[in-house]
């Protein structure tokens, strides 16, 4: 015997099908940036959460595209290195290179050109 789920109402479909509501994201993660300086030896320094992007930022590391998005208002784009699908916060400057986690070490080592 096969059990079928009853059809969802329009209200359920708009709300994501009755999924549990996610807790609010802290403002520092929603609107801030995690900054890591890379030393001369290529080793990362300590991470720091800042609310404004540093003026000397060369690129930003982004999460891979997921469904659903990590935060519902995330923007979607392509990794500057591998052209894979990524997601990032909508306030990230358009001119800043966006790199996925997998490409980040090579991007740092190659100073923006991993090939």
N, C-alpha and C positions, 0 to 999 in steps of 0.2 A: 504494500500500500504506500503510495506516495503522498506526502503531506505538502500542500501548497500554502504559501503565505498569502493572506488576503491582500488585495491591491492597496497601495498606499494612497492616502488622500493628497490633494494638492498642497495642503498646509505642511504635511509631512515631507513631501518632496522638496519644498522650498526650504525647509529647516534641516535638510540633510538626512532625511529618513529616520528621524528619531535617535540619532547618535547622541551620546552623552555630551553635554556642553563642556567645552574645554575651559580650564581655569584661565584667568587673565594673565597675560604675559607681562613681566616686569618692564617698566618703561625703558630701563637701560638696555634691555635686549630688543625691545620693539623699535626704539628710535636711536639707539647708540651704535657704536662700533667697537669691536674688540681689536685692539692694535697690538701688533707684535713687531718689534724692531729686530732686524736680522743683522748680526755683527759682521765684522770683516771676515771672520772665519766661516761664515755661512750658518752659524748656529743661531737659533731663535732665542731672543731674550724673554723676559717675563711678559705675560699678557696683561693688558690693561684695558678696562672699559672706559671709553670716552664718548661724550655726546656730540662732538664735532669732529669731522674727518680731518686728520692732519693735512696741512697744505702740501707736504712733500710725499703724500701717498702715491704710490706708483700703480697699484692694482688692489683689487679686493677679492678675497676668496669667498666663493658662493657654494651653496648646497646644491646637490643634484635635484633635478625636478622630481617631485613626488605628487601622488594623488591620494588624498587631498594635499594642497600646499601646506607647508609648515605653519604659515600665518596666512589667513584668507586673502589679505590684500597684497601679498607678494607679487612682484613683477616676474616675468619669465623671459629668458633670453638664451644666448649661446655662449659657451666657454670660448674665450679668446684663443686658447691653445688647441683644444681638440674639437671644437665646434659642437660639443655635447650639450644637451638641454640642462639649464640651471635655473635656479630661482634666487631672487635677491629682494631686499627691501626697496620699496618704490622711491625712497629719498636718496638712493645711491646716485651720484652724479653720472650722467650718461657718458661723459668722456673718459671715465675711469675704466681701465681694462678689468673685465670680470673673468675670473679663473676658477674652475672647479677644484675641489679638494684633491682629486687624483693628479691634476696637473700642477698644483701649487709648488711642490718641491723642485720640479724641473724648471718652472717659471722663475723661481728665486735663483736657482743655480745658474740659469742661462741669462739672468737679468732681463727677462721679458721676452726671450726668444728660445723656447725649449728645444727646437729642432736643431 
